[in-house]
Structure formats: structure tokens, C-alpha cells
Amino acid sequence: MSDLNAFPITQRWPAKHPDRIQLYSLPTPNGVKASIMLEETGLDYEPHLVDFAKDDQKSPEFLSLNPNGKIPAMIDPNGPGGAPLALFESGAMLLYLADKTGRFIPADPAGRWHAVQWLMFQMGGVGPMFGQVGFFNKFAGREWEDKRPLQRYVDEAKRLLNVMDRALAGRTWFVGEEYSIADISMIGWVRNLITFYEARELVEFDGYANVAAWLERGLARPAVQRGLTIPARG
């Protein structure tokens, strides 16, 4: 294990436990992907709050780890070959942690790619589109007189929910009976859509019974409940 002081980000967020995975995040739909996965796997980790109110994500220290200035990001002091590995992008982090632990991704190649395709679906569709619904329904966009942008993203969110609902028909999770990174990637986004973004009625969520039941199963998991609150907001 190398000295984590070689990473500039540790100057702003010192590691109290440098032998543990260092997580730099905020409990947003993208951020909780990493914290839920870490809670599910049981890996030792140390969470650090990246405070958007203080523009922490724009600081030189954070940008040294993630030049895109987005959370989450992480450093694994015991990466491949025993060397530290720094990662950004929540999807990449889910894949890495799944491979590191051999958990929450099918072992057979066909099943693995089934999980990966749903992870890509979340990253390319669910996250960006649900986030736009949130912007136009709850944040600055709600003040716009022209409601066509909101309607565009509401329609797309409903289309995506329909895809998900059909996929979950007769299934417990997105990869059949096996809970995986596909589910972990989407739980926070679907939860936010109908709670924090206040869009439950707007997207007619209760009409997607399979998605609603899947979300209830996911939110019942103790590791999910813990991960949704990590890192604790100041």
C-alpha cells in the first residue's frame, strides 16, 4: 500500500484510515450508488463529504482526482497489484467494486453483460433524463414560462419507466432473481424522482406497478438504507 499523501485530494480531506477505501461523495442519486455498493459489499471505507454549497467539487484538490468535477470519486489503497487506484464515474466504480469482491454481478459472462447493459441504460438514460425532470420541475427550470422542456423530459421519463416496468415483469431484480449493480445504480434515481424531485404524479409513477414493487424491495435492504445517508450532510 502506497502513501495516500501522494494524492493531492488528501490535503483537503485527510485520511484518518489510509488503509481503507477513500470515498469522496454526497448523498445524491449518483453519489449513493457508491455508498450503497460499499455498504452491500462490507468493504472497509472512509467517506468524505464533498459539499456543493462550498463548491468543494470545483476545488483543485477534488479536480486532481476527478477532472470532471462530479461526485462520487474514490481511492482504493489496495488496488490491482496492491497499488492505489483512483477512480471517478459512479458506473466505473460499481463495476470495479463488483469485480474486486466478486459480488453483485453474475459470474457467467452472459449474465454479466446482462447486468452491464442495464447499468449503461441507467447511466445513459435514467440518470440524465430523471435529473432533467428534477431541474424543470423543482429547481430553476420551474420558473420558465415555456413548459415544453419539462414536458419533453417528463415524456422521456415515462418512456424509460415503461421500459423498466416491462423488464421487471416476472422478475425480482433486473437480472432475474439476482440483485446486482444494475439495481444499485437505479434505486437512488427512482427514489429521488418521486420524492425529492416531487414528480410522482407528474410521471404517473403508480401506474408502473413492477417498478414500484422493485423499488420497495430495494429500499427494504439495510445496506441501501445506510448507503442513502452516506456521507452524512453537515
N, C-alpha and C positions, 0 to 999 in steps of 0.2 A: 504494500500500500504506500503510495507516494504522499508527500506532504500536500494537503489541500490548500495551504497558504500560497501555493503557486498559482491558484485561481484567483484573479482579482475580485471576484464576487464575494469571497470570504472576508474581504476587508470591510464590506458594508454589513454582511450577515456572517459574523464569525461562527465557526462550527464548534459547538460545545462537545460534540461527539463525532470527531472526524473519521471514526471507523464505520459510521452509518451513512446510508444514502442521504444526501442533502437535497431537500425539495424546496424549491422557490415558487410560491404559488399564492393563490387567493381562491376562496370557495365560490368560483363561478362555474358555469356548466363545463367549460374546458378544464379548469383547474381541478375540479373534483374527480375527473377521470383518473388522474394520477393518485390522489389521496385514497380514493376507493380501492384502486388496484393494490396499493401498498398495504392497506388495511386487510384486504382479502388474502393477500399472499403471506402476511405476517412478517415480512421483511422489516428489519430494524431501519428506521429512518428518522431524520430530524427535519421538521417542517419550519420554513421561514416565511413570514407574511410579506408579500410584495404589495405595498399599499398604493393603490391607484390614486388616492386622494393626495398623496405626496409625490406622485409621478415617479415612484420607485422604478417602474418598468422602463423609464427613459434614462435612468442613471447610467453613467459609464460602466459602473460595476456590473449591473444587470446586463447591459448590452454586450459586455465582454463574454457572457455565457450564451445569450440569445440575441444576435444582431437584429432580429425582427421585433424585439421589444414586446413580446407577448408571453403570458404565463400559460402553462407551467414550464419550468425548466428544472433540471436535476443534475447532480454529480453522483455517480456511483464510485466510491473509492476503491471498490473491488470489482472492476470491470473485466472485460476479456483479457486473459493472460495476467490477471492480477493488477493491471494498470488502471488508474482512474479513467472513467468515461463520462464526458459531459454530453448531455442531450437536451434538445428542445423539440417542440412539437409533440402534443399530447398523444397522437396516434403512434408515433415512433416510440414514445415511452411505454405505451401499453404493450406493443409488440416486444420491445426489449425485455420488459419485466416478465412477460409470459414465457419468453424463451429462457430467461435466466432461471426461473423457478420450475418450468415445465408444467405450469398450471394455467387454467382458464383459456387454453387454446387446444383444439383437438390434436392428438398425436399423429393421426393418419393424415397424409398430405391432402386428400380431398376435403376432409373436414376442416383442416387448417385454412385452406383457401376459401371455404365457405364462410368462415369467421372473418377472414381478412376482407372479403368483398363487402360484408356488412359494415365493417369498420370504415372502409373507404366511402360507403354510402353515407355514413354519419358525417364524415369529415367534409365531403363534397356537397352534401345536400342538407341534412338535418341541421347541422350547426349553423352554417351561413344563412339559411332561409328562416329558421326559427329566430335567430338573432335579429334579422331584419324586421320580423313581426314585432319583436320587443322594442326595437328602435321607433318604429312608426306608431305603435300602439301605446307605449308607456313613456318614452323619453322624448327628445326634442322633436322627433317627427310627428308627434301627435298634434303639434300646433300648426302643422301645414294645412292650408285650406284644401289643397288638392289631395283627395283621398285615393287617387288611383295607385300610387306606390304601395300604400297599405294593402289595398285590395289585391294587388299583384302578389304580394308575399303571403297574404292570408290564403289565397287560392293555391299557391305552391305548397304551403304548409299542409293544407288539407289533402293535396295530392300525395304528398310524402306519407302522411298518416294513413292514407288508404293503402299505399304500398306496404307499409309496416303491418297494418291490420290483416291484410290478406296473407302475408308471410307468416304471421303468428297463428293463423287458423290451425288448430290441432297440434300446436307446439307450445311447450312451456317457455322456451327461450328461442332466440333467433337461430341457434344451431341445434335445433331439435330439443333434446332433453338436457343438453349440456350448457350450463351457464358459462359465458365466455366474455372475452374482451369486446365482442360485438355488443353485448348487453351493457357492459360497464360504460362503453363510450356514449350510449344514448340516454341512460337513466337521468342524468343531470339535465340534459337538454329538454326532455319531455316534461320533467317535473317543473322546470323553470317556465316553460311555455304556458302552463295552465295555472301557475301560482304567481311567481314574481312578475312575469310579463302580462298577467291578467287577461289572458286570451282564451280561457277555457270555452266560453260561449262563442267567442268570435270564430274559432276554428271548429266549432261543433264537436268538441272532444268526446263528449259522452256517446256520440254515435259510433265511436271506434272501440267496441267492447273488448276486442282482443288486446289492443294496445293498453287500454285501461287496466285490464287484469294483469298483463305483463308488468306494468309499472307498479302495481300494488305488490306483486311478488318481489320485485326488485327492491322496493323501499322497505320491505319487511326484513331484509337481510341486515343483521347487526353491523357488518363491516361497511355496508352502504350508509347506514345511519351515522356511523362515526365519520366516514370519509366526507360526507356532505358538509361537515362543520370544520374541516381542517384545510389550511391553518386557521386558527381562531382569529376572528377580526378583532382589531384593537379596540 
